[in-house]
Amino acid sequence: MKSYVDLDQARKLAEILPLESADMCYIKGKAQLGFLYEEYKEFGDSILQDYEPCWSLASLLDILKDNIKIEKTGLDQSDIFTYSIIGDGYDYKTHEHEELIDACYEMIVKLHELNLLVL
């Protein structure tokens, strides 16, 4: 089970989300716990040469808060499930993803595009 966004997703989220919401970081391409936000405040964008903020599933769910419903769908009689997210109060449902974090990522990007992301 994927528990944090991949590097490309992290880079996109860094354009959308406050950096202090990141609870992980990539150091030279490898995910690590604990984004060093205090160091970012001290050294600014120059620190992003070594550290790239990254978000875990828990942090993305916290950003989405109570504005979503998660759908888990079983595929036939296998043990494989897909996940999609429905947004409350607006008409949008993500595609089905094998990983819940990918559905969270899609929902955050879409809410940002619609100017509906509340931070």
N, CA, C and O atoms as a GROMACS GRO file, in nm:
protein
  476
    1MET      N    1   0.084  -0.118   0.000
    1MET     CA    2   0.000   0.000   0.000
    1MET      C    3   0.089   0.124   0.000
    1MET      O    4   0.181   0.136   0.081
    2LYS      N    5   0.061   0.214  -0.088
    2LYS     CA    6   0.136   0.339  -0.103
    2LYS      C    7   0.094   0.435   0.009
    2LYS      O    8  -0.024   0.466   0.022
    3SER      N    9   0.190   0.481   0.090
    3SER     CA   10   0.154   0.564   0.205
    3SER      C   11   0.194   0.710   0.190
    3SER      O   12   0.165   0.791   0.278
    4TYR      N   13   0.260   0.745   0.082
    4TYR     CA   14   0.296   0.885   0.056
    4TYR      C   15   0.300   0.908  -0.094
    4TYR      O   16   0.311   0.814  -0.172
    5VAL      N   17   0.289   1.035  -0.135
    5VAL     CA   18   0.285   1.068  -0.277
    5VAL      C   19   0.421   1.042  -0.341
    5VAL      O   20   0.524   1.046  -0.274
    6ASP      N   21   0.419   1.016  -0.471
    6ASP     CA   22   0.546   0.998  -0.542
    6ASP      C   23   0.609   1.136  -0.568
    6ASP      O   24   0.547   1.239  -0.540
    7LEU      N   25   0.728   1.136  -0.620
    7LEU     CA   26   0.804   1.260  -0.635
    7LEU      C   27   0.735   1.360  -0.728
    7LEU      O   28   0.732   1.479  -0.698
    8ASP      N   29   0.678   1.314  -0.839
    8ASP     CA   30   0.608   1.404  -0.930
    8ASP      C   31   0.485   1.465  -0.863
    8ASP      O   32   0.458   1.585  -0.877
    9GLN      N   33   0.409   1.382  -0.789
    9GLN     CA   34   0.293   1.433  -0.716
    9GLN      C   35   0.336   1.533  -0.610
    9GLN      O   36   0.272   1.636  -0.592
   10ALA      N   37   0.446   1.503  -0.540
   10ALA     CA   38   0.496   1.593  -0.436
   10ALA      C   39   0.531   1.729  -0.495
   10ALA      O   40   0.502   1.832  -0.435
   11ARG      N   41   0.593   1.729  -0.609
   11ARG     CA   42   0.631   1.856  -0.673
   11ARG      C   43   0.508   1.938  -0.711
   11ARG      O   44   0.508   2.060  -0.696
   12LYS      N   45   0.404   1.872  -0.759
   12LYS     CA   46   0.280   1.943  -0.793
   12LYS      C   47   0.213   1.996  -0.667
   12LYS      O   48   0.167   2.110  -0.665
   13LEU      N   49   0.208   1.915  -0.562
   13LEU     CA   50   0.145   1.959  -0.437
   13LEU      C   51   0.220   2.075  -0.374
   13LEU      O   52   0.160   2.160  -0.310
   14ALA      N   53   0.352   2.080  -0.392
   14ALA     CA   54   0.432   2.190  -0.338
   14ALA      C   55   0.392   2.323  -0.401
   14ALA      O   56   0.414   2.428  -0.341
   15GLU      N   57   0.334   2.320  -0.519
   15GLU     CA   58   0.286   2.442  -0.585
   15GLU      C   59   0.149   2.484  -0.532
   15GLU      O   60   0.108   2.599  -0.548
   16ILE      N   61   0.077   2.389  -0.468
   16ILE     CA   62  -0.062   2.411  -0.428
   16ILE      C   63  -0.076   2.430  -0.276
   16ILE      O   64  -0.144   2.522  -0.230
   17LEU      N   65  -0.010   2.345  -0.201
   17LEU     CA   66  -0.030   2.338  -0.056
   17LEU      C   67   0.076   2.417   0.020
   17LEU      O   68   0.188   2.435  -0.029
   18PRO      N   69   0.041   2.463   0.141
   18PRO     CA   70   0.143   2.526   0.225
   18PRO      C   71   0.251   2.423   0.260
   18PRO      O   72   0.220   2.308   0.293
   19LEU      N   73   0.376   2.464   0.254
   19LEU     CA   74   0.485   2.370   0.281
   19LEU      C   75   0.480   2.314   0.422
   19LEU      O   76   0.525   2.202   0.446
   20GLU      N   77   0.426   2.391   0.516
   20GLU     CA   78   0.419   2.339   0.654
   20GLU      C   79   0.320   2.224   0.668
   20GLU      O   80   0.318   2.156   0.771
   21SER      N   81   0.236   2.201   0.566
   21SER     CA   82   0.144   2.087   0.572
   21SER      C   83   0.212   1.956   0.534
   21SER      O   84   0.156   1.848   0.555
   22ALA      N   85   0.334   1.965   0.478
   22ALA     CA   86   0.409   1.844   0.441
   22ALA      C   87   0.462   1.778   0.568
   22ALA      O   88   0.518   1.845   0.655
   23ASP      N   89   0.444   1.648   0.578
   23ASP     CA   90   0.493   1.576   0.696
   23ASP      C   91   0.607   1.482   0.661
   23ASP      O   92   0.653   1.405   0.746
   24MET      N   93   0.652   1.487   0.537
   24MET     CA   94   0.764   1.405   0.491
   24MET      C   95   0.845   1.488   0.394
   24MET      O   96   0.807   1.600   0.359
   25CYS      N   97   0.957   1.434   0.350
   25CYS     CA   98   1.035   1.501   0.246
   25CYS      C   99   1.110   1.398   0.166
   25CYS      O  100   1.133   1.285   0.211
   26TYR      N  101   1.148   1.436   0.046
   26TYR     CA  102   1.239   1.357  -0.035
   26TYR      C  103   1.377   1.421  -0.019
   26TYR      O  104   1.393   1.541  -0.039
   27ILE      N  105   1.474   1.341   0.016
   27ILE     CA  106   1.612   1.386   0.023
   27ILE      C  107   1.687   1.311  -0.086
   27ILE      O  108   1.707   1.190  -0.078
   28LYS      N  109   1.726   1.386  -0.188
   28LYS     CA  110   1.794   1.328  -0.303
   28LYS      C  111   1.715   1.210  -0.361
   28LYS      O  112   1.773   1.106  -0.393
   29GLY      N  113   1.584   1.227  -0.373
   29GLY     CA  114   1.498   1.129  -0.438
   29GLY      C  115   1.445   1.018  -0.350
   29GLY      O  116   1.369   0.934  -0.399
   30LYS      N  117   1.483   1.014  -0.221
   30LYS     CA  118   1.436   0.909  -0.132
   30LYS      C  119   1.345   0.968  -0.026
   30LYS      O  120   1.381   1.067   0.038
   31ALA      N  121   1.229   0.910  -0.004
   31ALA     CA  122   1.133   0.964   0.092
   31ALA      C  123   1.182   0.941   0.235
   31ALA      O  124   1.232   0.834   0.269
   32GLN      N  125   1.166   1.043   0.317
   32GLN     CA  126   1.203   1.039   0.458
   32GLN      C  127   1.089   1.101   0.538
   32GLN      O  128   1.014   1.184   0.486
   33LEU      N  129   1.076   1.062   0.662
   33LEU     CA  130   0.977   1.125   0.749
   33LEU      C  131   1.025   1.262   0.793
   33LEU      O  132   1.145   1.284   0.809
   34GLY      N  133   0.933   1.353   0.813
   34GLY     CA  134   0.962   1.480   0.875
   34GLY      C  135   1.020   1.586   0.784
   34GLY      O  136   1.142   1.602   0.780
   35PHE      N  137   0.937   1.659   0.713
   35PHE     CA  138   0.985   1.771   0.634
   35PHE      C  139   1.041   1.877   0.729
   35PHE      O  140   0.979   1.908   0.830
   36LEU      N  141   1.153   1.929   0.696
   36LEU     CA  142   1.222   2.023   0.784
   36LEU      C  143   1.174   2.166   0.755
   36LEU      O  144   1.248   2.248   0.699
   37TYR      N  145   1.051   2.194   0.794
   37TYR     CA  146   0.991   2.324   0.766
   37TYR      C  147   1.065   2.437   0.836
   37TYR      O  148   1.078   2.546   0.779
   38GLU      N  149   1.114   2.414   0.957
   38GLU     CA  150   1.189   2.518   1.027
   38GLU      C  151   1.314   2.556   0.949
   38GLU      O  152   1.348   2.674   0.939
   39GLU      N  153   1.383   2.458   0.894
   39GLU     CA  154   1.500   2.488   0.811
   39GLU      C  155   1.459   2.561   0.684
   39GLU      O  156   1.531   2.650   0.638
   40TYR      N  157   1.344   2.526   0.629
   40TYR     CA  158   1.296   2.596   0.510
   40TYR      C  159   1.273   2.743   0.541
   40TYR      O  160   1.310   2.830   0.462
   41LYS      N  161   1.211   2.771   0.657
   41LYS     CA  162   1.187   2.911   0.695
   41LYS      C  163   1.319   2.986   0.711
   41LYS      O  164   1.328   3.104   0.677
   42GLU      N  165   1.421   2.918   0.761
   42GLU     CA  166   1.549   2.984   0.784
   42GLU      C  167   1.628   3.004   0.655
   42GLU      O  168   1.685   3.111   0.633
   43PHE      N  169   1.631   2.901   0.570
   43PHE     CA  170   1.717   2.907   0.452
   43PHE      C  171   1.642   2.936   0.322
   43PHE      O  172   1.706   2.960   0.219
   44GLY      N  173   1.511   2.934   0.324
   44GLY     CA  174   1.432   2.967   0.205
   44GLY      C  175   1.442   2.860   0.098
   44GLY      O  176   1.470   2.744   0.125
   45ASP      N  177   1.418   2.902  -0.025
   45ASP     CA  178   1.411   2.808  -0.138
   45ASP      C  179   1.543   2.736  -0.164
   45ASP      O  180   1.543   2.631  -0.228
   46SER      N  181   1.654   2.788  -0.115
   46SER     CA  182   1.782   2.721  -0.139
   46SER      C  183   1.786   2.582  -0.077
   46SER      O  184   1.855   2.493  -0.128
   47ILE      N  185   1.711   2.562   0.033
   47ILE     CA  186   1.709   2.429   0.096
   47ILE      C  187   1.637   2.327   0.008
   47ILE      O  188   1.658   2.207   0.021
   48LEU      N  189   1.552   2.376  -0.082
   48LEU     CA  190   1.476   2.284  -0.167
   48LEU      C  191   1.566   2.218  -0.271
   48LEU      O  192   1.519   2.131  -0.345
   49GLN      N  193   1.692   2.257  -0.278
   49GLN     CA  194   1.786   2.185  -0.364
   49GLN      C  195   1.814   2.046  -0.308
   49GLN      O  196   1.840   1.953  -0.383
   50ASP      N  197   1.809   2.034  -0.176
   50ASP     CA  198   1.836   1.906  -0.110
   50ASP      C  199   1.710   1.837  -0.060
   50ASP      O  200   1.701   1.714  -0.060
   51TYR      N  201   1.612   1.915  -0.018
   51TYR     CA  202   1.489   1.862   0.040
   51TYR      C  203   1.370   1.901  -0.047
   51TYR      O  204   1.358   2.016  -0.087
   52GLU      N  205   1.285   1.806  -0.076
   52GLU     CA  206   1.160   1.836  -0.144
   52GLU      C  207   1.046   1.790  -0.053
   52GLU      O  208   1.045   1.675  -0.010
   53PRO      N  209   0.950   1.879  -0.024
   53PRO     CA  210   0.840   1.840   0.065
   53PRO      C  211   0.760   1.725   0.005
   53PRO      O  212   0.750   1.711  -0.116
   54CYS      N  213   0.704   1.644   0.093
   54CYS     CA  214   0.627   1.527   0.053
   54CYS      C  215   0.512   1.511   0.152
   54CYS      O  216   0.524   1.548   0.268
   55TRP      N  217   0.402   1.456   0.107
   55TRP     CA  218   0.282   1.441   0.190
   55TRP      C  219   0.245   1.295   0.204
   55TRP      O  220   0.248   1.219   0.107
   56SER      N  221   0.210   1.257   0.325
   56SER     CA  222   0.163   1.121   0.352
   56SER      C  223   0.012   1.115   0.327
   56SER      O  224  -0.053   1.218   0.310
   57LEU      N  225  -0.040   0.994   0.325
   57LEU     CA  226  -0.185   0.976   0.313
   57LEU      C  227  -0.257   1.046   0.426
   57LEU      O  228  -0.358   1.112   0.404
   58ALA      N  229  -0.206   1.033   0.548
   58ALA     CA  230  -0.271   1.095   0.665
   58ALA      C  231  -0.278   1.247   0.649
   58ALA      O  232  -0.380   1.308   0.681
   59SER      N  233  -0.170   1.309   0.601
   59SER     CA  234  -0.171   1.455   0.588
   59SER      C  235  -0.268   1.500   0.479
   59SER      O  236  -0.334   1.603   0.494
   60LEU      N  237  -0.279   1.424   0.370
   60LEU     CA  238  -0.374   1.462   0.264
   60LEU      C  239  -0.518   1.445   0.310
   60LEU      O  240  -0.604   1.527   0.277
   61LEU      N  241  -0.545   1.338   0.384
   61LEU     CA  242  -0.680   1.320   0.438
   61LEU      C  243  -0.714   1.433   0.535
   61LEU      O  244  -0.828   1.478   0.540
   62ASP      N  245  -0.615   1.479   0.611
   62ASP     CA  246  -0.638   1.590   0.703
   62ASP      C  247  -0.668   1.718   0.627
   62ASP      O  248  -0.752   1.798   0.670
   63ILE      N  249  -0.602   1.739   0.515
   63ILE     CA  250  -0.629   1.858   0.432
   63ILE      C  251  -0.770   1.852   0.375
   63ILE      O  252  -0.840   1.954   0.370
   64LEU      N  253  -0.813   1.734   0.333
   64LEU     CA  254  -0.948   1.720   0.277
   64LEU      C  255  -1.055   1.723   0.385
   64LEU      O  256  -1.170   1.757   0.358
   65LYS      N  257  -1.018   1.686   0.505
   65LYS     CA  258  -1.104   1.687   0.624
   65LYS      C  259  -1.238   1.616   0.602
   65LYS      O  260  -1.242   1.504   0.552
   66ASP      N  261  -1.345   1.684   0.639
   66ASP     CA  262  -1.478   1.623   0.636
   66ASP      C  263  -1.553   1.648   0.506
   66ASP      O  264  -1.672   1.617   0.496
   67ASN      N  265  -1.486   1.703   0.406
   67ASN     CA  266  -1.553   1.742   0.284
   67ASN      C  267  -1.558   1.631   0.180
   67ASN      O  268  -1.589   1.656   0.063
   68ILE      N  269  -1.527   1.509   0.221
   68ILE     CA  270  -1.520   1.399   0.124
   68ILE      C  271  -1.587   1.273   0.176
   68ILE      O  272  -1.607   1.256   0.297
   69LYS      N  273  -1.619   1.186   0.084
   69LYS     CA  274  -1.661   1.050   0.114
   69LYS      C  275  -1.572   0.958   0.032
   69LYS      O  276  -1.551   0.982  -0.087
   70ILE      N  277  -1.520   0.855   0.094
   70ILE     CA  278  -1.432   0.762   0.026
   70ILE      C  279  -1.512   0.639  -0.014
   70ILE      O  280  -1.581   0.579   0.068
   71GLU      N  281  -1.501   0.602  -0.140
   71GLU     CA  282  -1.566   0.480  -0.189
   71GLU      C  283  -1.459   0.374  -0.214
   71GLU      O  284  -1.359   0.401  -0.281
   72LYS      N  285  -1.481   0.256  -0.160
   72LYS     CA  286  -1.390   0.142  -0.180
   72LYS      C  287  -1.469   0.037  -0.257
   72LYS      O  288  -1.574  -0.008  -0.212
   73THR      N  289  -1.417  -0.002  -0.372
   73THR     CA  290  -1.488  -0.095  -0.459
   73THR      C  291  -1.403  -0.219  -0.482
   73THR      O  292  -1.287  -0.210  -0.521
   74GLY      N  293  -1.461  -0.334  -0.456
   74GLY     CA  294  -1.392  -0.460  -0.483
   74GLY      C  295  -1.402  -0.497  -0.629
   74GLY      O  296  -1.505  -0.476  -0.693
   75LEU      N  297  -1.294  -0.553  -0.682
   75LEU     CA  298  -1.294  -0.598  -0.820
   75LEU      C  299  -1.327  -0.746  -0.825
   75LEU      O  300  -1.247  -0.830  -0.784
   76ASP      N  301  -1.444  -0.776  -0.874
   76ASP     CA  302  -1.490  -0.913  -0.886
   76ASP      C  303  -1.474  -0.988  -0.755
   76ASP      O  304  -1.513  -0.937  -0.650
   77GLN      N  305  -1.417  -1.106  -0.759
   77GLN     CA  306  -1.399  -1.185  -0.638
   77GLN      C  307  -1.253  -1.186  -0.592
   77GLN      O  308  -1.213  -1.269  -0.510
   78SER      N  309  -1.175  -1.094  -0.644
   78SER     CA  310  -1.034  -1.087  -0.605
   78SER      C  311  -1.020  -1.005  -0.478
   78SER      O  312  -1.117  -0.948  -0.428
   79ASP      N  313  -0.900  -1.000  -0.426
   79ASP     CA  314  -0.872  -0.919  -0.309
   79ASP      C  315  -0.824  -0.779  -0.348
   79ASP      O  316  -0.764  -0.710  -0.266
   80ILE      N  317  -0.850  -0.739  -0.470
   80ILE     CA  318  -0.806  -0.609  -0.519
   80ILE      C  319  -0.922  -0.511  -0.507
   80ILE      O  320  -1.036  -0.541  -0.543
   81PHE      N  321  -0.890  -0.391  -0.455
   81PHE     CA  322  -0.989  -0.287  -0.440
   81PHE      C  323  -0.942  -0.161  -0.512
   81PHE      O  324  -0.823  -0.140  -0.533
   82THR      N  325  -1.039  -0.078  -0.549
   82THR     CA  326  -1.007   0.054  -0.601
   82THR      C  327  -1.075   0.157  -0.512
   82THR      O  328  -1.171   0.127  -0.441
   83TYR      N  329  -1.023   0.279  -0.516
   83TYR     CA  330  -1.073   0.386  -0.432
   83TYR      C  331  -1.108   0.507  -0.518
   83TYR      O  332  -1.038   0.538  -0.614
   84SER      N  333  -1.216   0.572  -0.482
   84SER     CA  334  -1.249   0.701  -0.542
   84SER      C  335  -1.301   0.789  -0.430
   84SER      O  336  -1.342   0.741  -0.324
   85ILE      N  337  -1.299   0.918  -0.454
   85ILE     CA  338  -1.343   1.015  -0.354
   85ILE      C  339  -1.451   1.102  -0.416
   85ILE      O  340  -1.440   1.149  -0.529
   86ILE      N  341  -1.556   1.121  -0.338
   86ILE     CA  342  -1.666   1.209  -0.378
   86ILE      C  343  -1.660   1.332  -0.288
   86ILE      O  344  -1.649   1.321  -0.166
   87GLY      N  345  -1.666   1.449  -0.349
   87GLY     CA  346  -1.663   1.572  -0.271
   87GLY      C  347  -1.804   1.613  -0.230
   87GLY      O  348  -1.894   1.618  -0.313
   88ASP      N  349  -1.822   1.642  -0.102
   88ASP     CA  350  -1.950   1.693  -0.053
   88ASP      C  351  -1.966   1.839  -0.095
   88ASP      O  352  -1.870   1.916  -0.087
   89GLY      N  353  -2.082   1.877  -0.138
   89GLY     CA  354  -2.110   2.016  -0.168
   89GLY      C  355  -2.073   2.059  -0.308
   89GLY      O  356  -2.100   2.174  -0.345
   90TYR      N  357  -2.014   1.974  -0.387
   90TYR     CA  358  -1.984   2.005  -0.526
   90TYR      C  359  -1.988   1.876  -0.605
   90TYR      O  360  -1.973   1.767  -0.549
   91ASP      N  361  -2.007   1.888  -0.732
   91ASP     CA  362  -2.031   1.771  -0.815
   91ASP      C  363  -1.900   1.724  -0.877
   91ASP      O  364  -1.870   1.752  -0.993
   92TYR      N  365  -1.822   1.650  -0.797
   92TYR     CA  366  -1.699   1.594  -0.851
   92TYR      C  367  -1.668   1.462  -0.783
   92TYR      O  368  -1.677   1.450  -0.661
   93LYS      N  369  -1.632   1.363  -0.863
   93LYS     CA  370  -1.589   1.233  -0.814
   93LYS      C  371  -1.460   1.198  -0.886
   93LYS      O  372  -1.451   1.209  -1.009
   94THR      N  373  -1.360   1.155  -0.812
   94THR     CA  374  -1.233   1.118  -0.874
   94THR      C  375  -1.249   0.991  -0.955
   94THR      O  376  -1.349   0.920  -0.943
   95HIS      N  377  -1.150   0.964  -1.039
   95HIS     CA  378  -1.142   0.835  -1.106
   95HIS      C  379  -1.115   0.729  -1.000
   95HIS      O  380  -1.080   0.762  -0.886
   96GLU      N  381  -1.131   0.604  -1.037
   96GLU     CA  382  -1.097   0.496  -0.944
   96GLU      C  383  -0.947   0.472  -0.950
   96GLU      O  384  -0.888   0.465  -1.058
   97HIS      N  385  -0.887   0.460  -0.834
   97HIS     CA  386  -0.743   0.439  -0.821
   97HIS      C  387  -0.716   0.316  -0.736
   97HIS      O  388  -0.792   0.285  -0.645
   98GLU      N  389  -0.608   0.247  -0.766
   98GLU     CA  390  -0.571   0.132  -0.684
   98GLU      C  391  -0.520   0.175  -0.547
   98GLU      O  392  -0.525   0.097  -0.452
   99GLU      N  393  -0.472   0.298  -0.536
   99GLU     CA  394  -0.420   0.351  -0.410
   99GLU      C  395  -0.505   0.470  -0.366
   99GLU      O  396  -0.533   0.559  -0.446
  100LEU      N  397  -0.546   0.470  -0.240
  100LEU     CA  398  -0.628   0.579  -0.187
  100LEU      C  399  -0.555   0.713  -0.197
  100LEU      O  400  -0.617   0.815  -0.224
  101ILE      N  401  -0.424   0.712  -0.175
  101ILE     CA  402  -0.350   0.839  -0.180
  101ILE      C  403  -0.355   0.902  -0.318
  101ILE      O  404  -0.352   1.025  -0.330
  102ASP      N  405  -0.364   0.823  -0.423
  102ASP     CA  406  -0.374   0.877  -0.558
  102ASP      C  407  -0.510   0.946  -0.579
  102ASP      O  408  -0.518   1.048  -0.648
  103ALA      N  409  -0.615   0.892  -0.519
  103ALA     CA  410  -0.746   0.956  -0.525
  103ALA      C  411  -0.745   1.087  -0.446
  103ALA      O  412  -0.804   1.186  -0.489
  104CYS      N  413  -0.678   1.088  -0.331
  104CYS     CA  414  -0.665   1.212  -0.252
  104CYS      C  415  -0.590   1.318  -0.332
  104CYS      O  416  -0.632   1.434  -0.336
  105TYR      N  417  -0.481   1.278  -0.393
  105TYR     CA  418  -0.402   1.371  -0.476
  105TYR      C  419  -0.489   1.431  -0.586
  105TYR      O  420  -0.491   1.552  -0.606
  106GLU      N  421  -0.561   1.345  -0.657
  106GLU     CA  422  -0.647   1.393  -0.766
  106GLU      C  423  -0.751   1.492  -0.714
  106GLU      O  424  -0.776   1.594  -0.777
  107MET      N  425  -0.811   1.461  -0.598
  107MET     CA  426  -0.914   1.549  -0.542
  107MET      C  427  -0.855   1.685  -0.504
  107MET      O  428  -0.917   1.788  -0.529
  108ILE      N  429  -0.738   1.687  -0.445
  108ILE     CA  430  -0.676   1.815  -0.406
  108ILE      C  431  -0.643   1.898  -0.529
  108ILE      O  432  -0.668   2.019  -0.530
  109VAL      N  433  -0.588   1.836  -0.632
  109VAL     CA  434  -0.557   1.909  -0.756
  109VAL      C  435  -0.685   1.965  -0.818
  109VAL      O  436  -0.688   2.080  -0.861
  110LYS      N  437  -0.790   1.883  -0.822
  110LYS     CA  438  -0.917   1.928  -0.882
  110LYS      C  439  -0.978   2.042  -0.801
  110LYS      O  440  -1.025   2.140  -0.859
  111LEU      N  441  -0.979   2.030  -0.669
  111LEU     CA  442  -1.033   2.137  -0.586
  111LEU      C  443  -0.955   2.266  -0.605
  111LEU      O  444  -1.012   2.375  -0.606
  112HIS      N  445  -0.825   2.254  -0.619
  112HIS     CA  446  -0.742   2.372  -0.644
  112HIS      C  447  -0.780   2.436  -0.779
  112HIS      O  448  -0.792   2.558  -0.788
  113GLU      N  449  -0.798   2.355  -0.880
  113GLU     CA  450  -0.836   2.406  -1.013
  113GLU      C  451  -0.971   2.478  -1.009
  113GLU      O  452  -0.992   2.576  -1.080
  114LEU      N  453  -1.062   2.429  -0.924
  114LEU     CA  454  -1.196   2.488  -0.912
  114LEU      C  455  -1.201   2.600  -0.808
  114LEU      O  456  -1.308   2.656  -0.782
  115ASN      N  457  -1.086   2.634  -0.750
  115ASN     CA  458  -1.078   2.733  -0.642
  115ASN      C  459  -1.168   2.698  -0.524
  115ASN      O  460  -1.227   2.786  -0.462
  116LEU      N  461  -1.179   2.570  -0.494
  116LEU     CA  462  -1.262   2.521  -0.385
  116LEU      C  463  -1.181   2.461  -0.271
  116LEU      O  464  -1.238   2.415  -0.171
  117LEU      N  465  -1.049   2.461  -0.286
  117LEU     CA  466  -0.964   2.401  -0.182
  117LEU      C  467  -0.956   2.496  -0.064
  117LEU      O  468  -0.910   2.609  -0.077
  118VAL      N  469  -1.001   2.447   0.052
  118VAL     CA  470  -0.999   2.527   0.174
  118VAL      C  471  -0.883   2.480   0.259
  118VAL      O  472  -0.876   2.364   0.300
  119LEU      N  473  -0.790   2.573   0.287
  119LEU     CA  474  -0.672   2.538   0.367
  119LEU      C  475  -0.676   2.608   0.500
  119LEU      O  476  -0.585   2.591   0.582
   0.00000   0.00000   0.00000
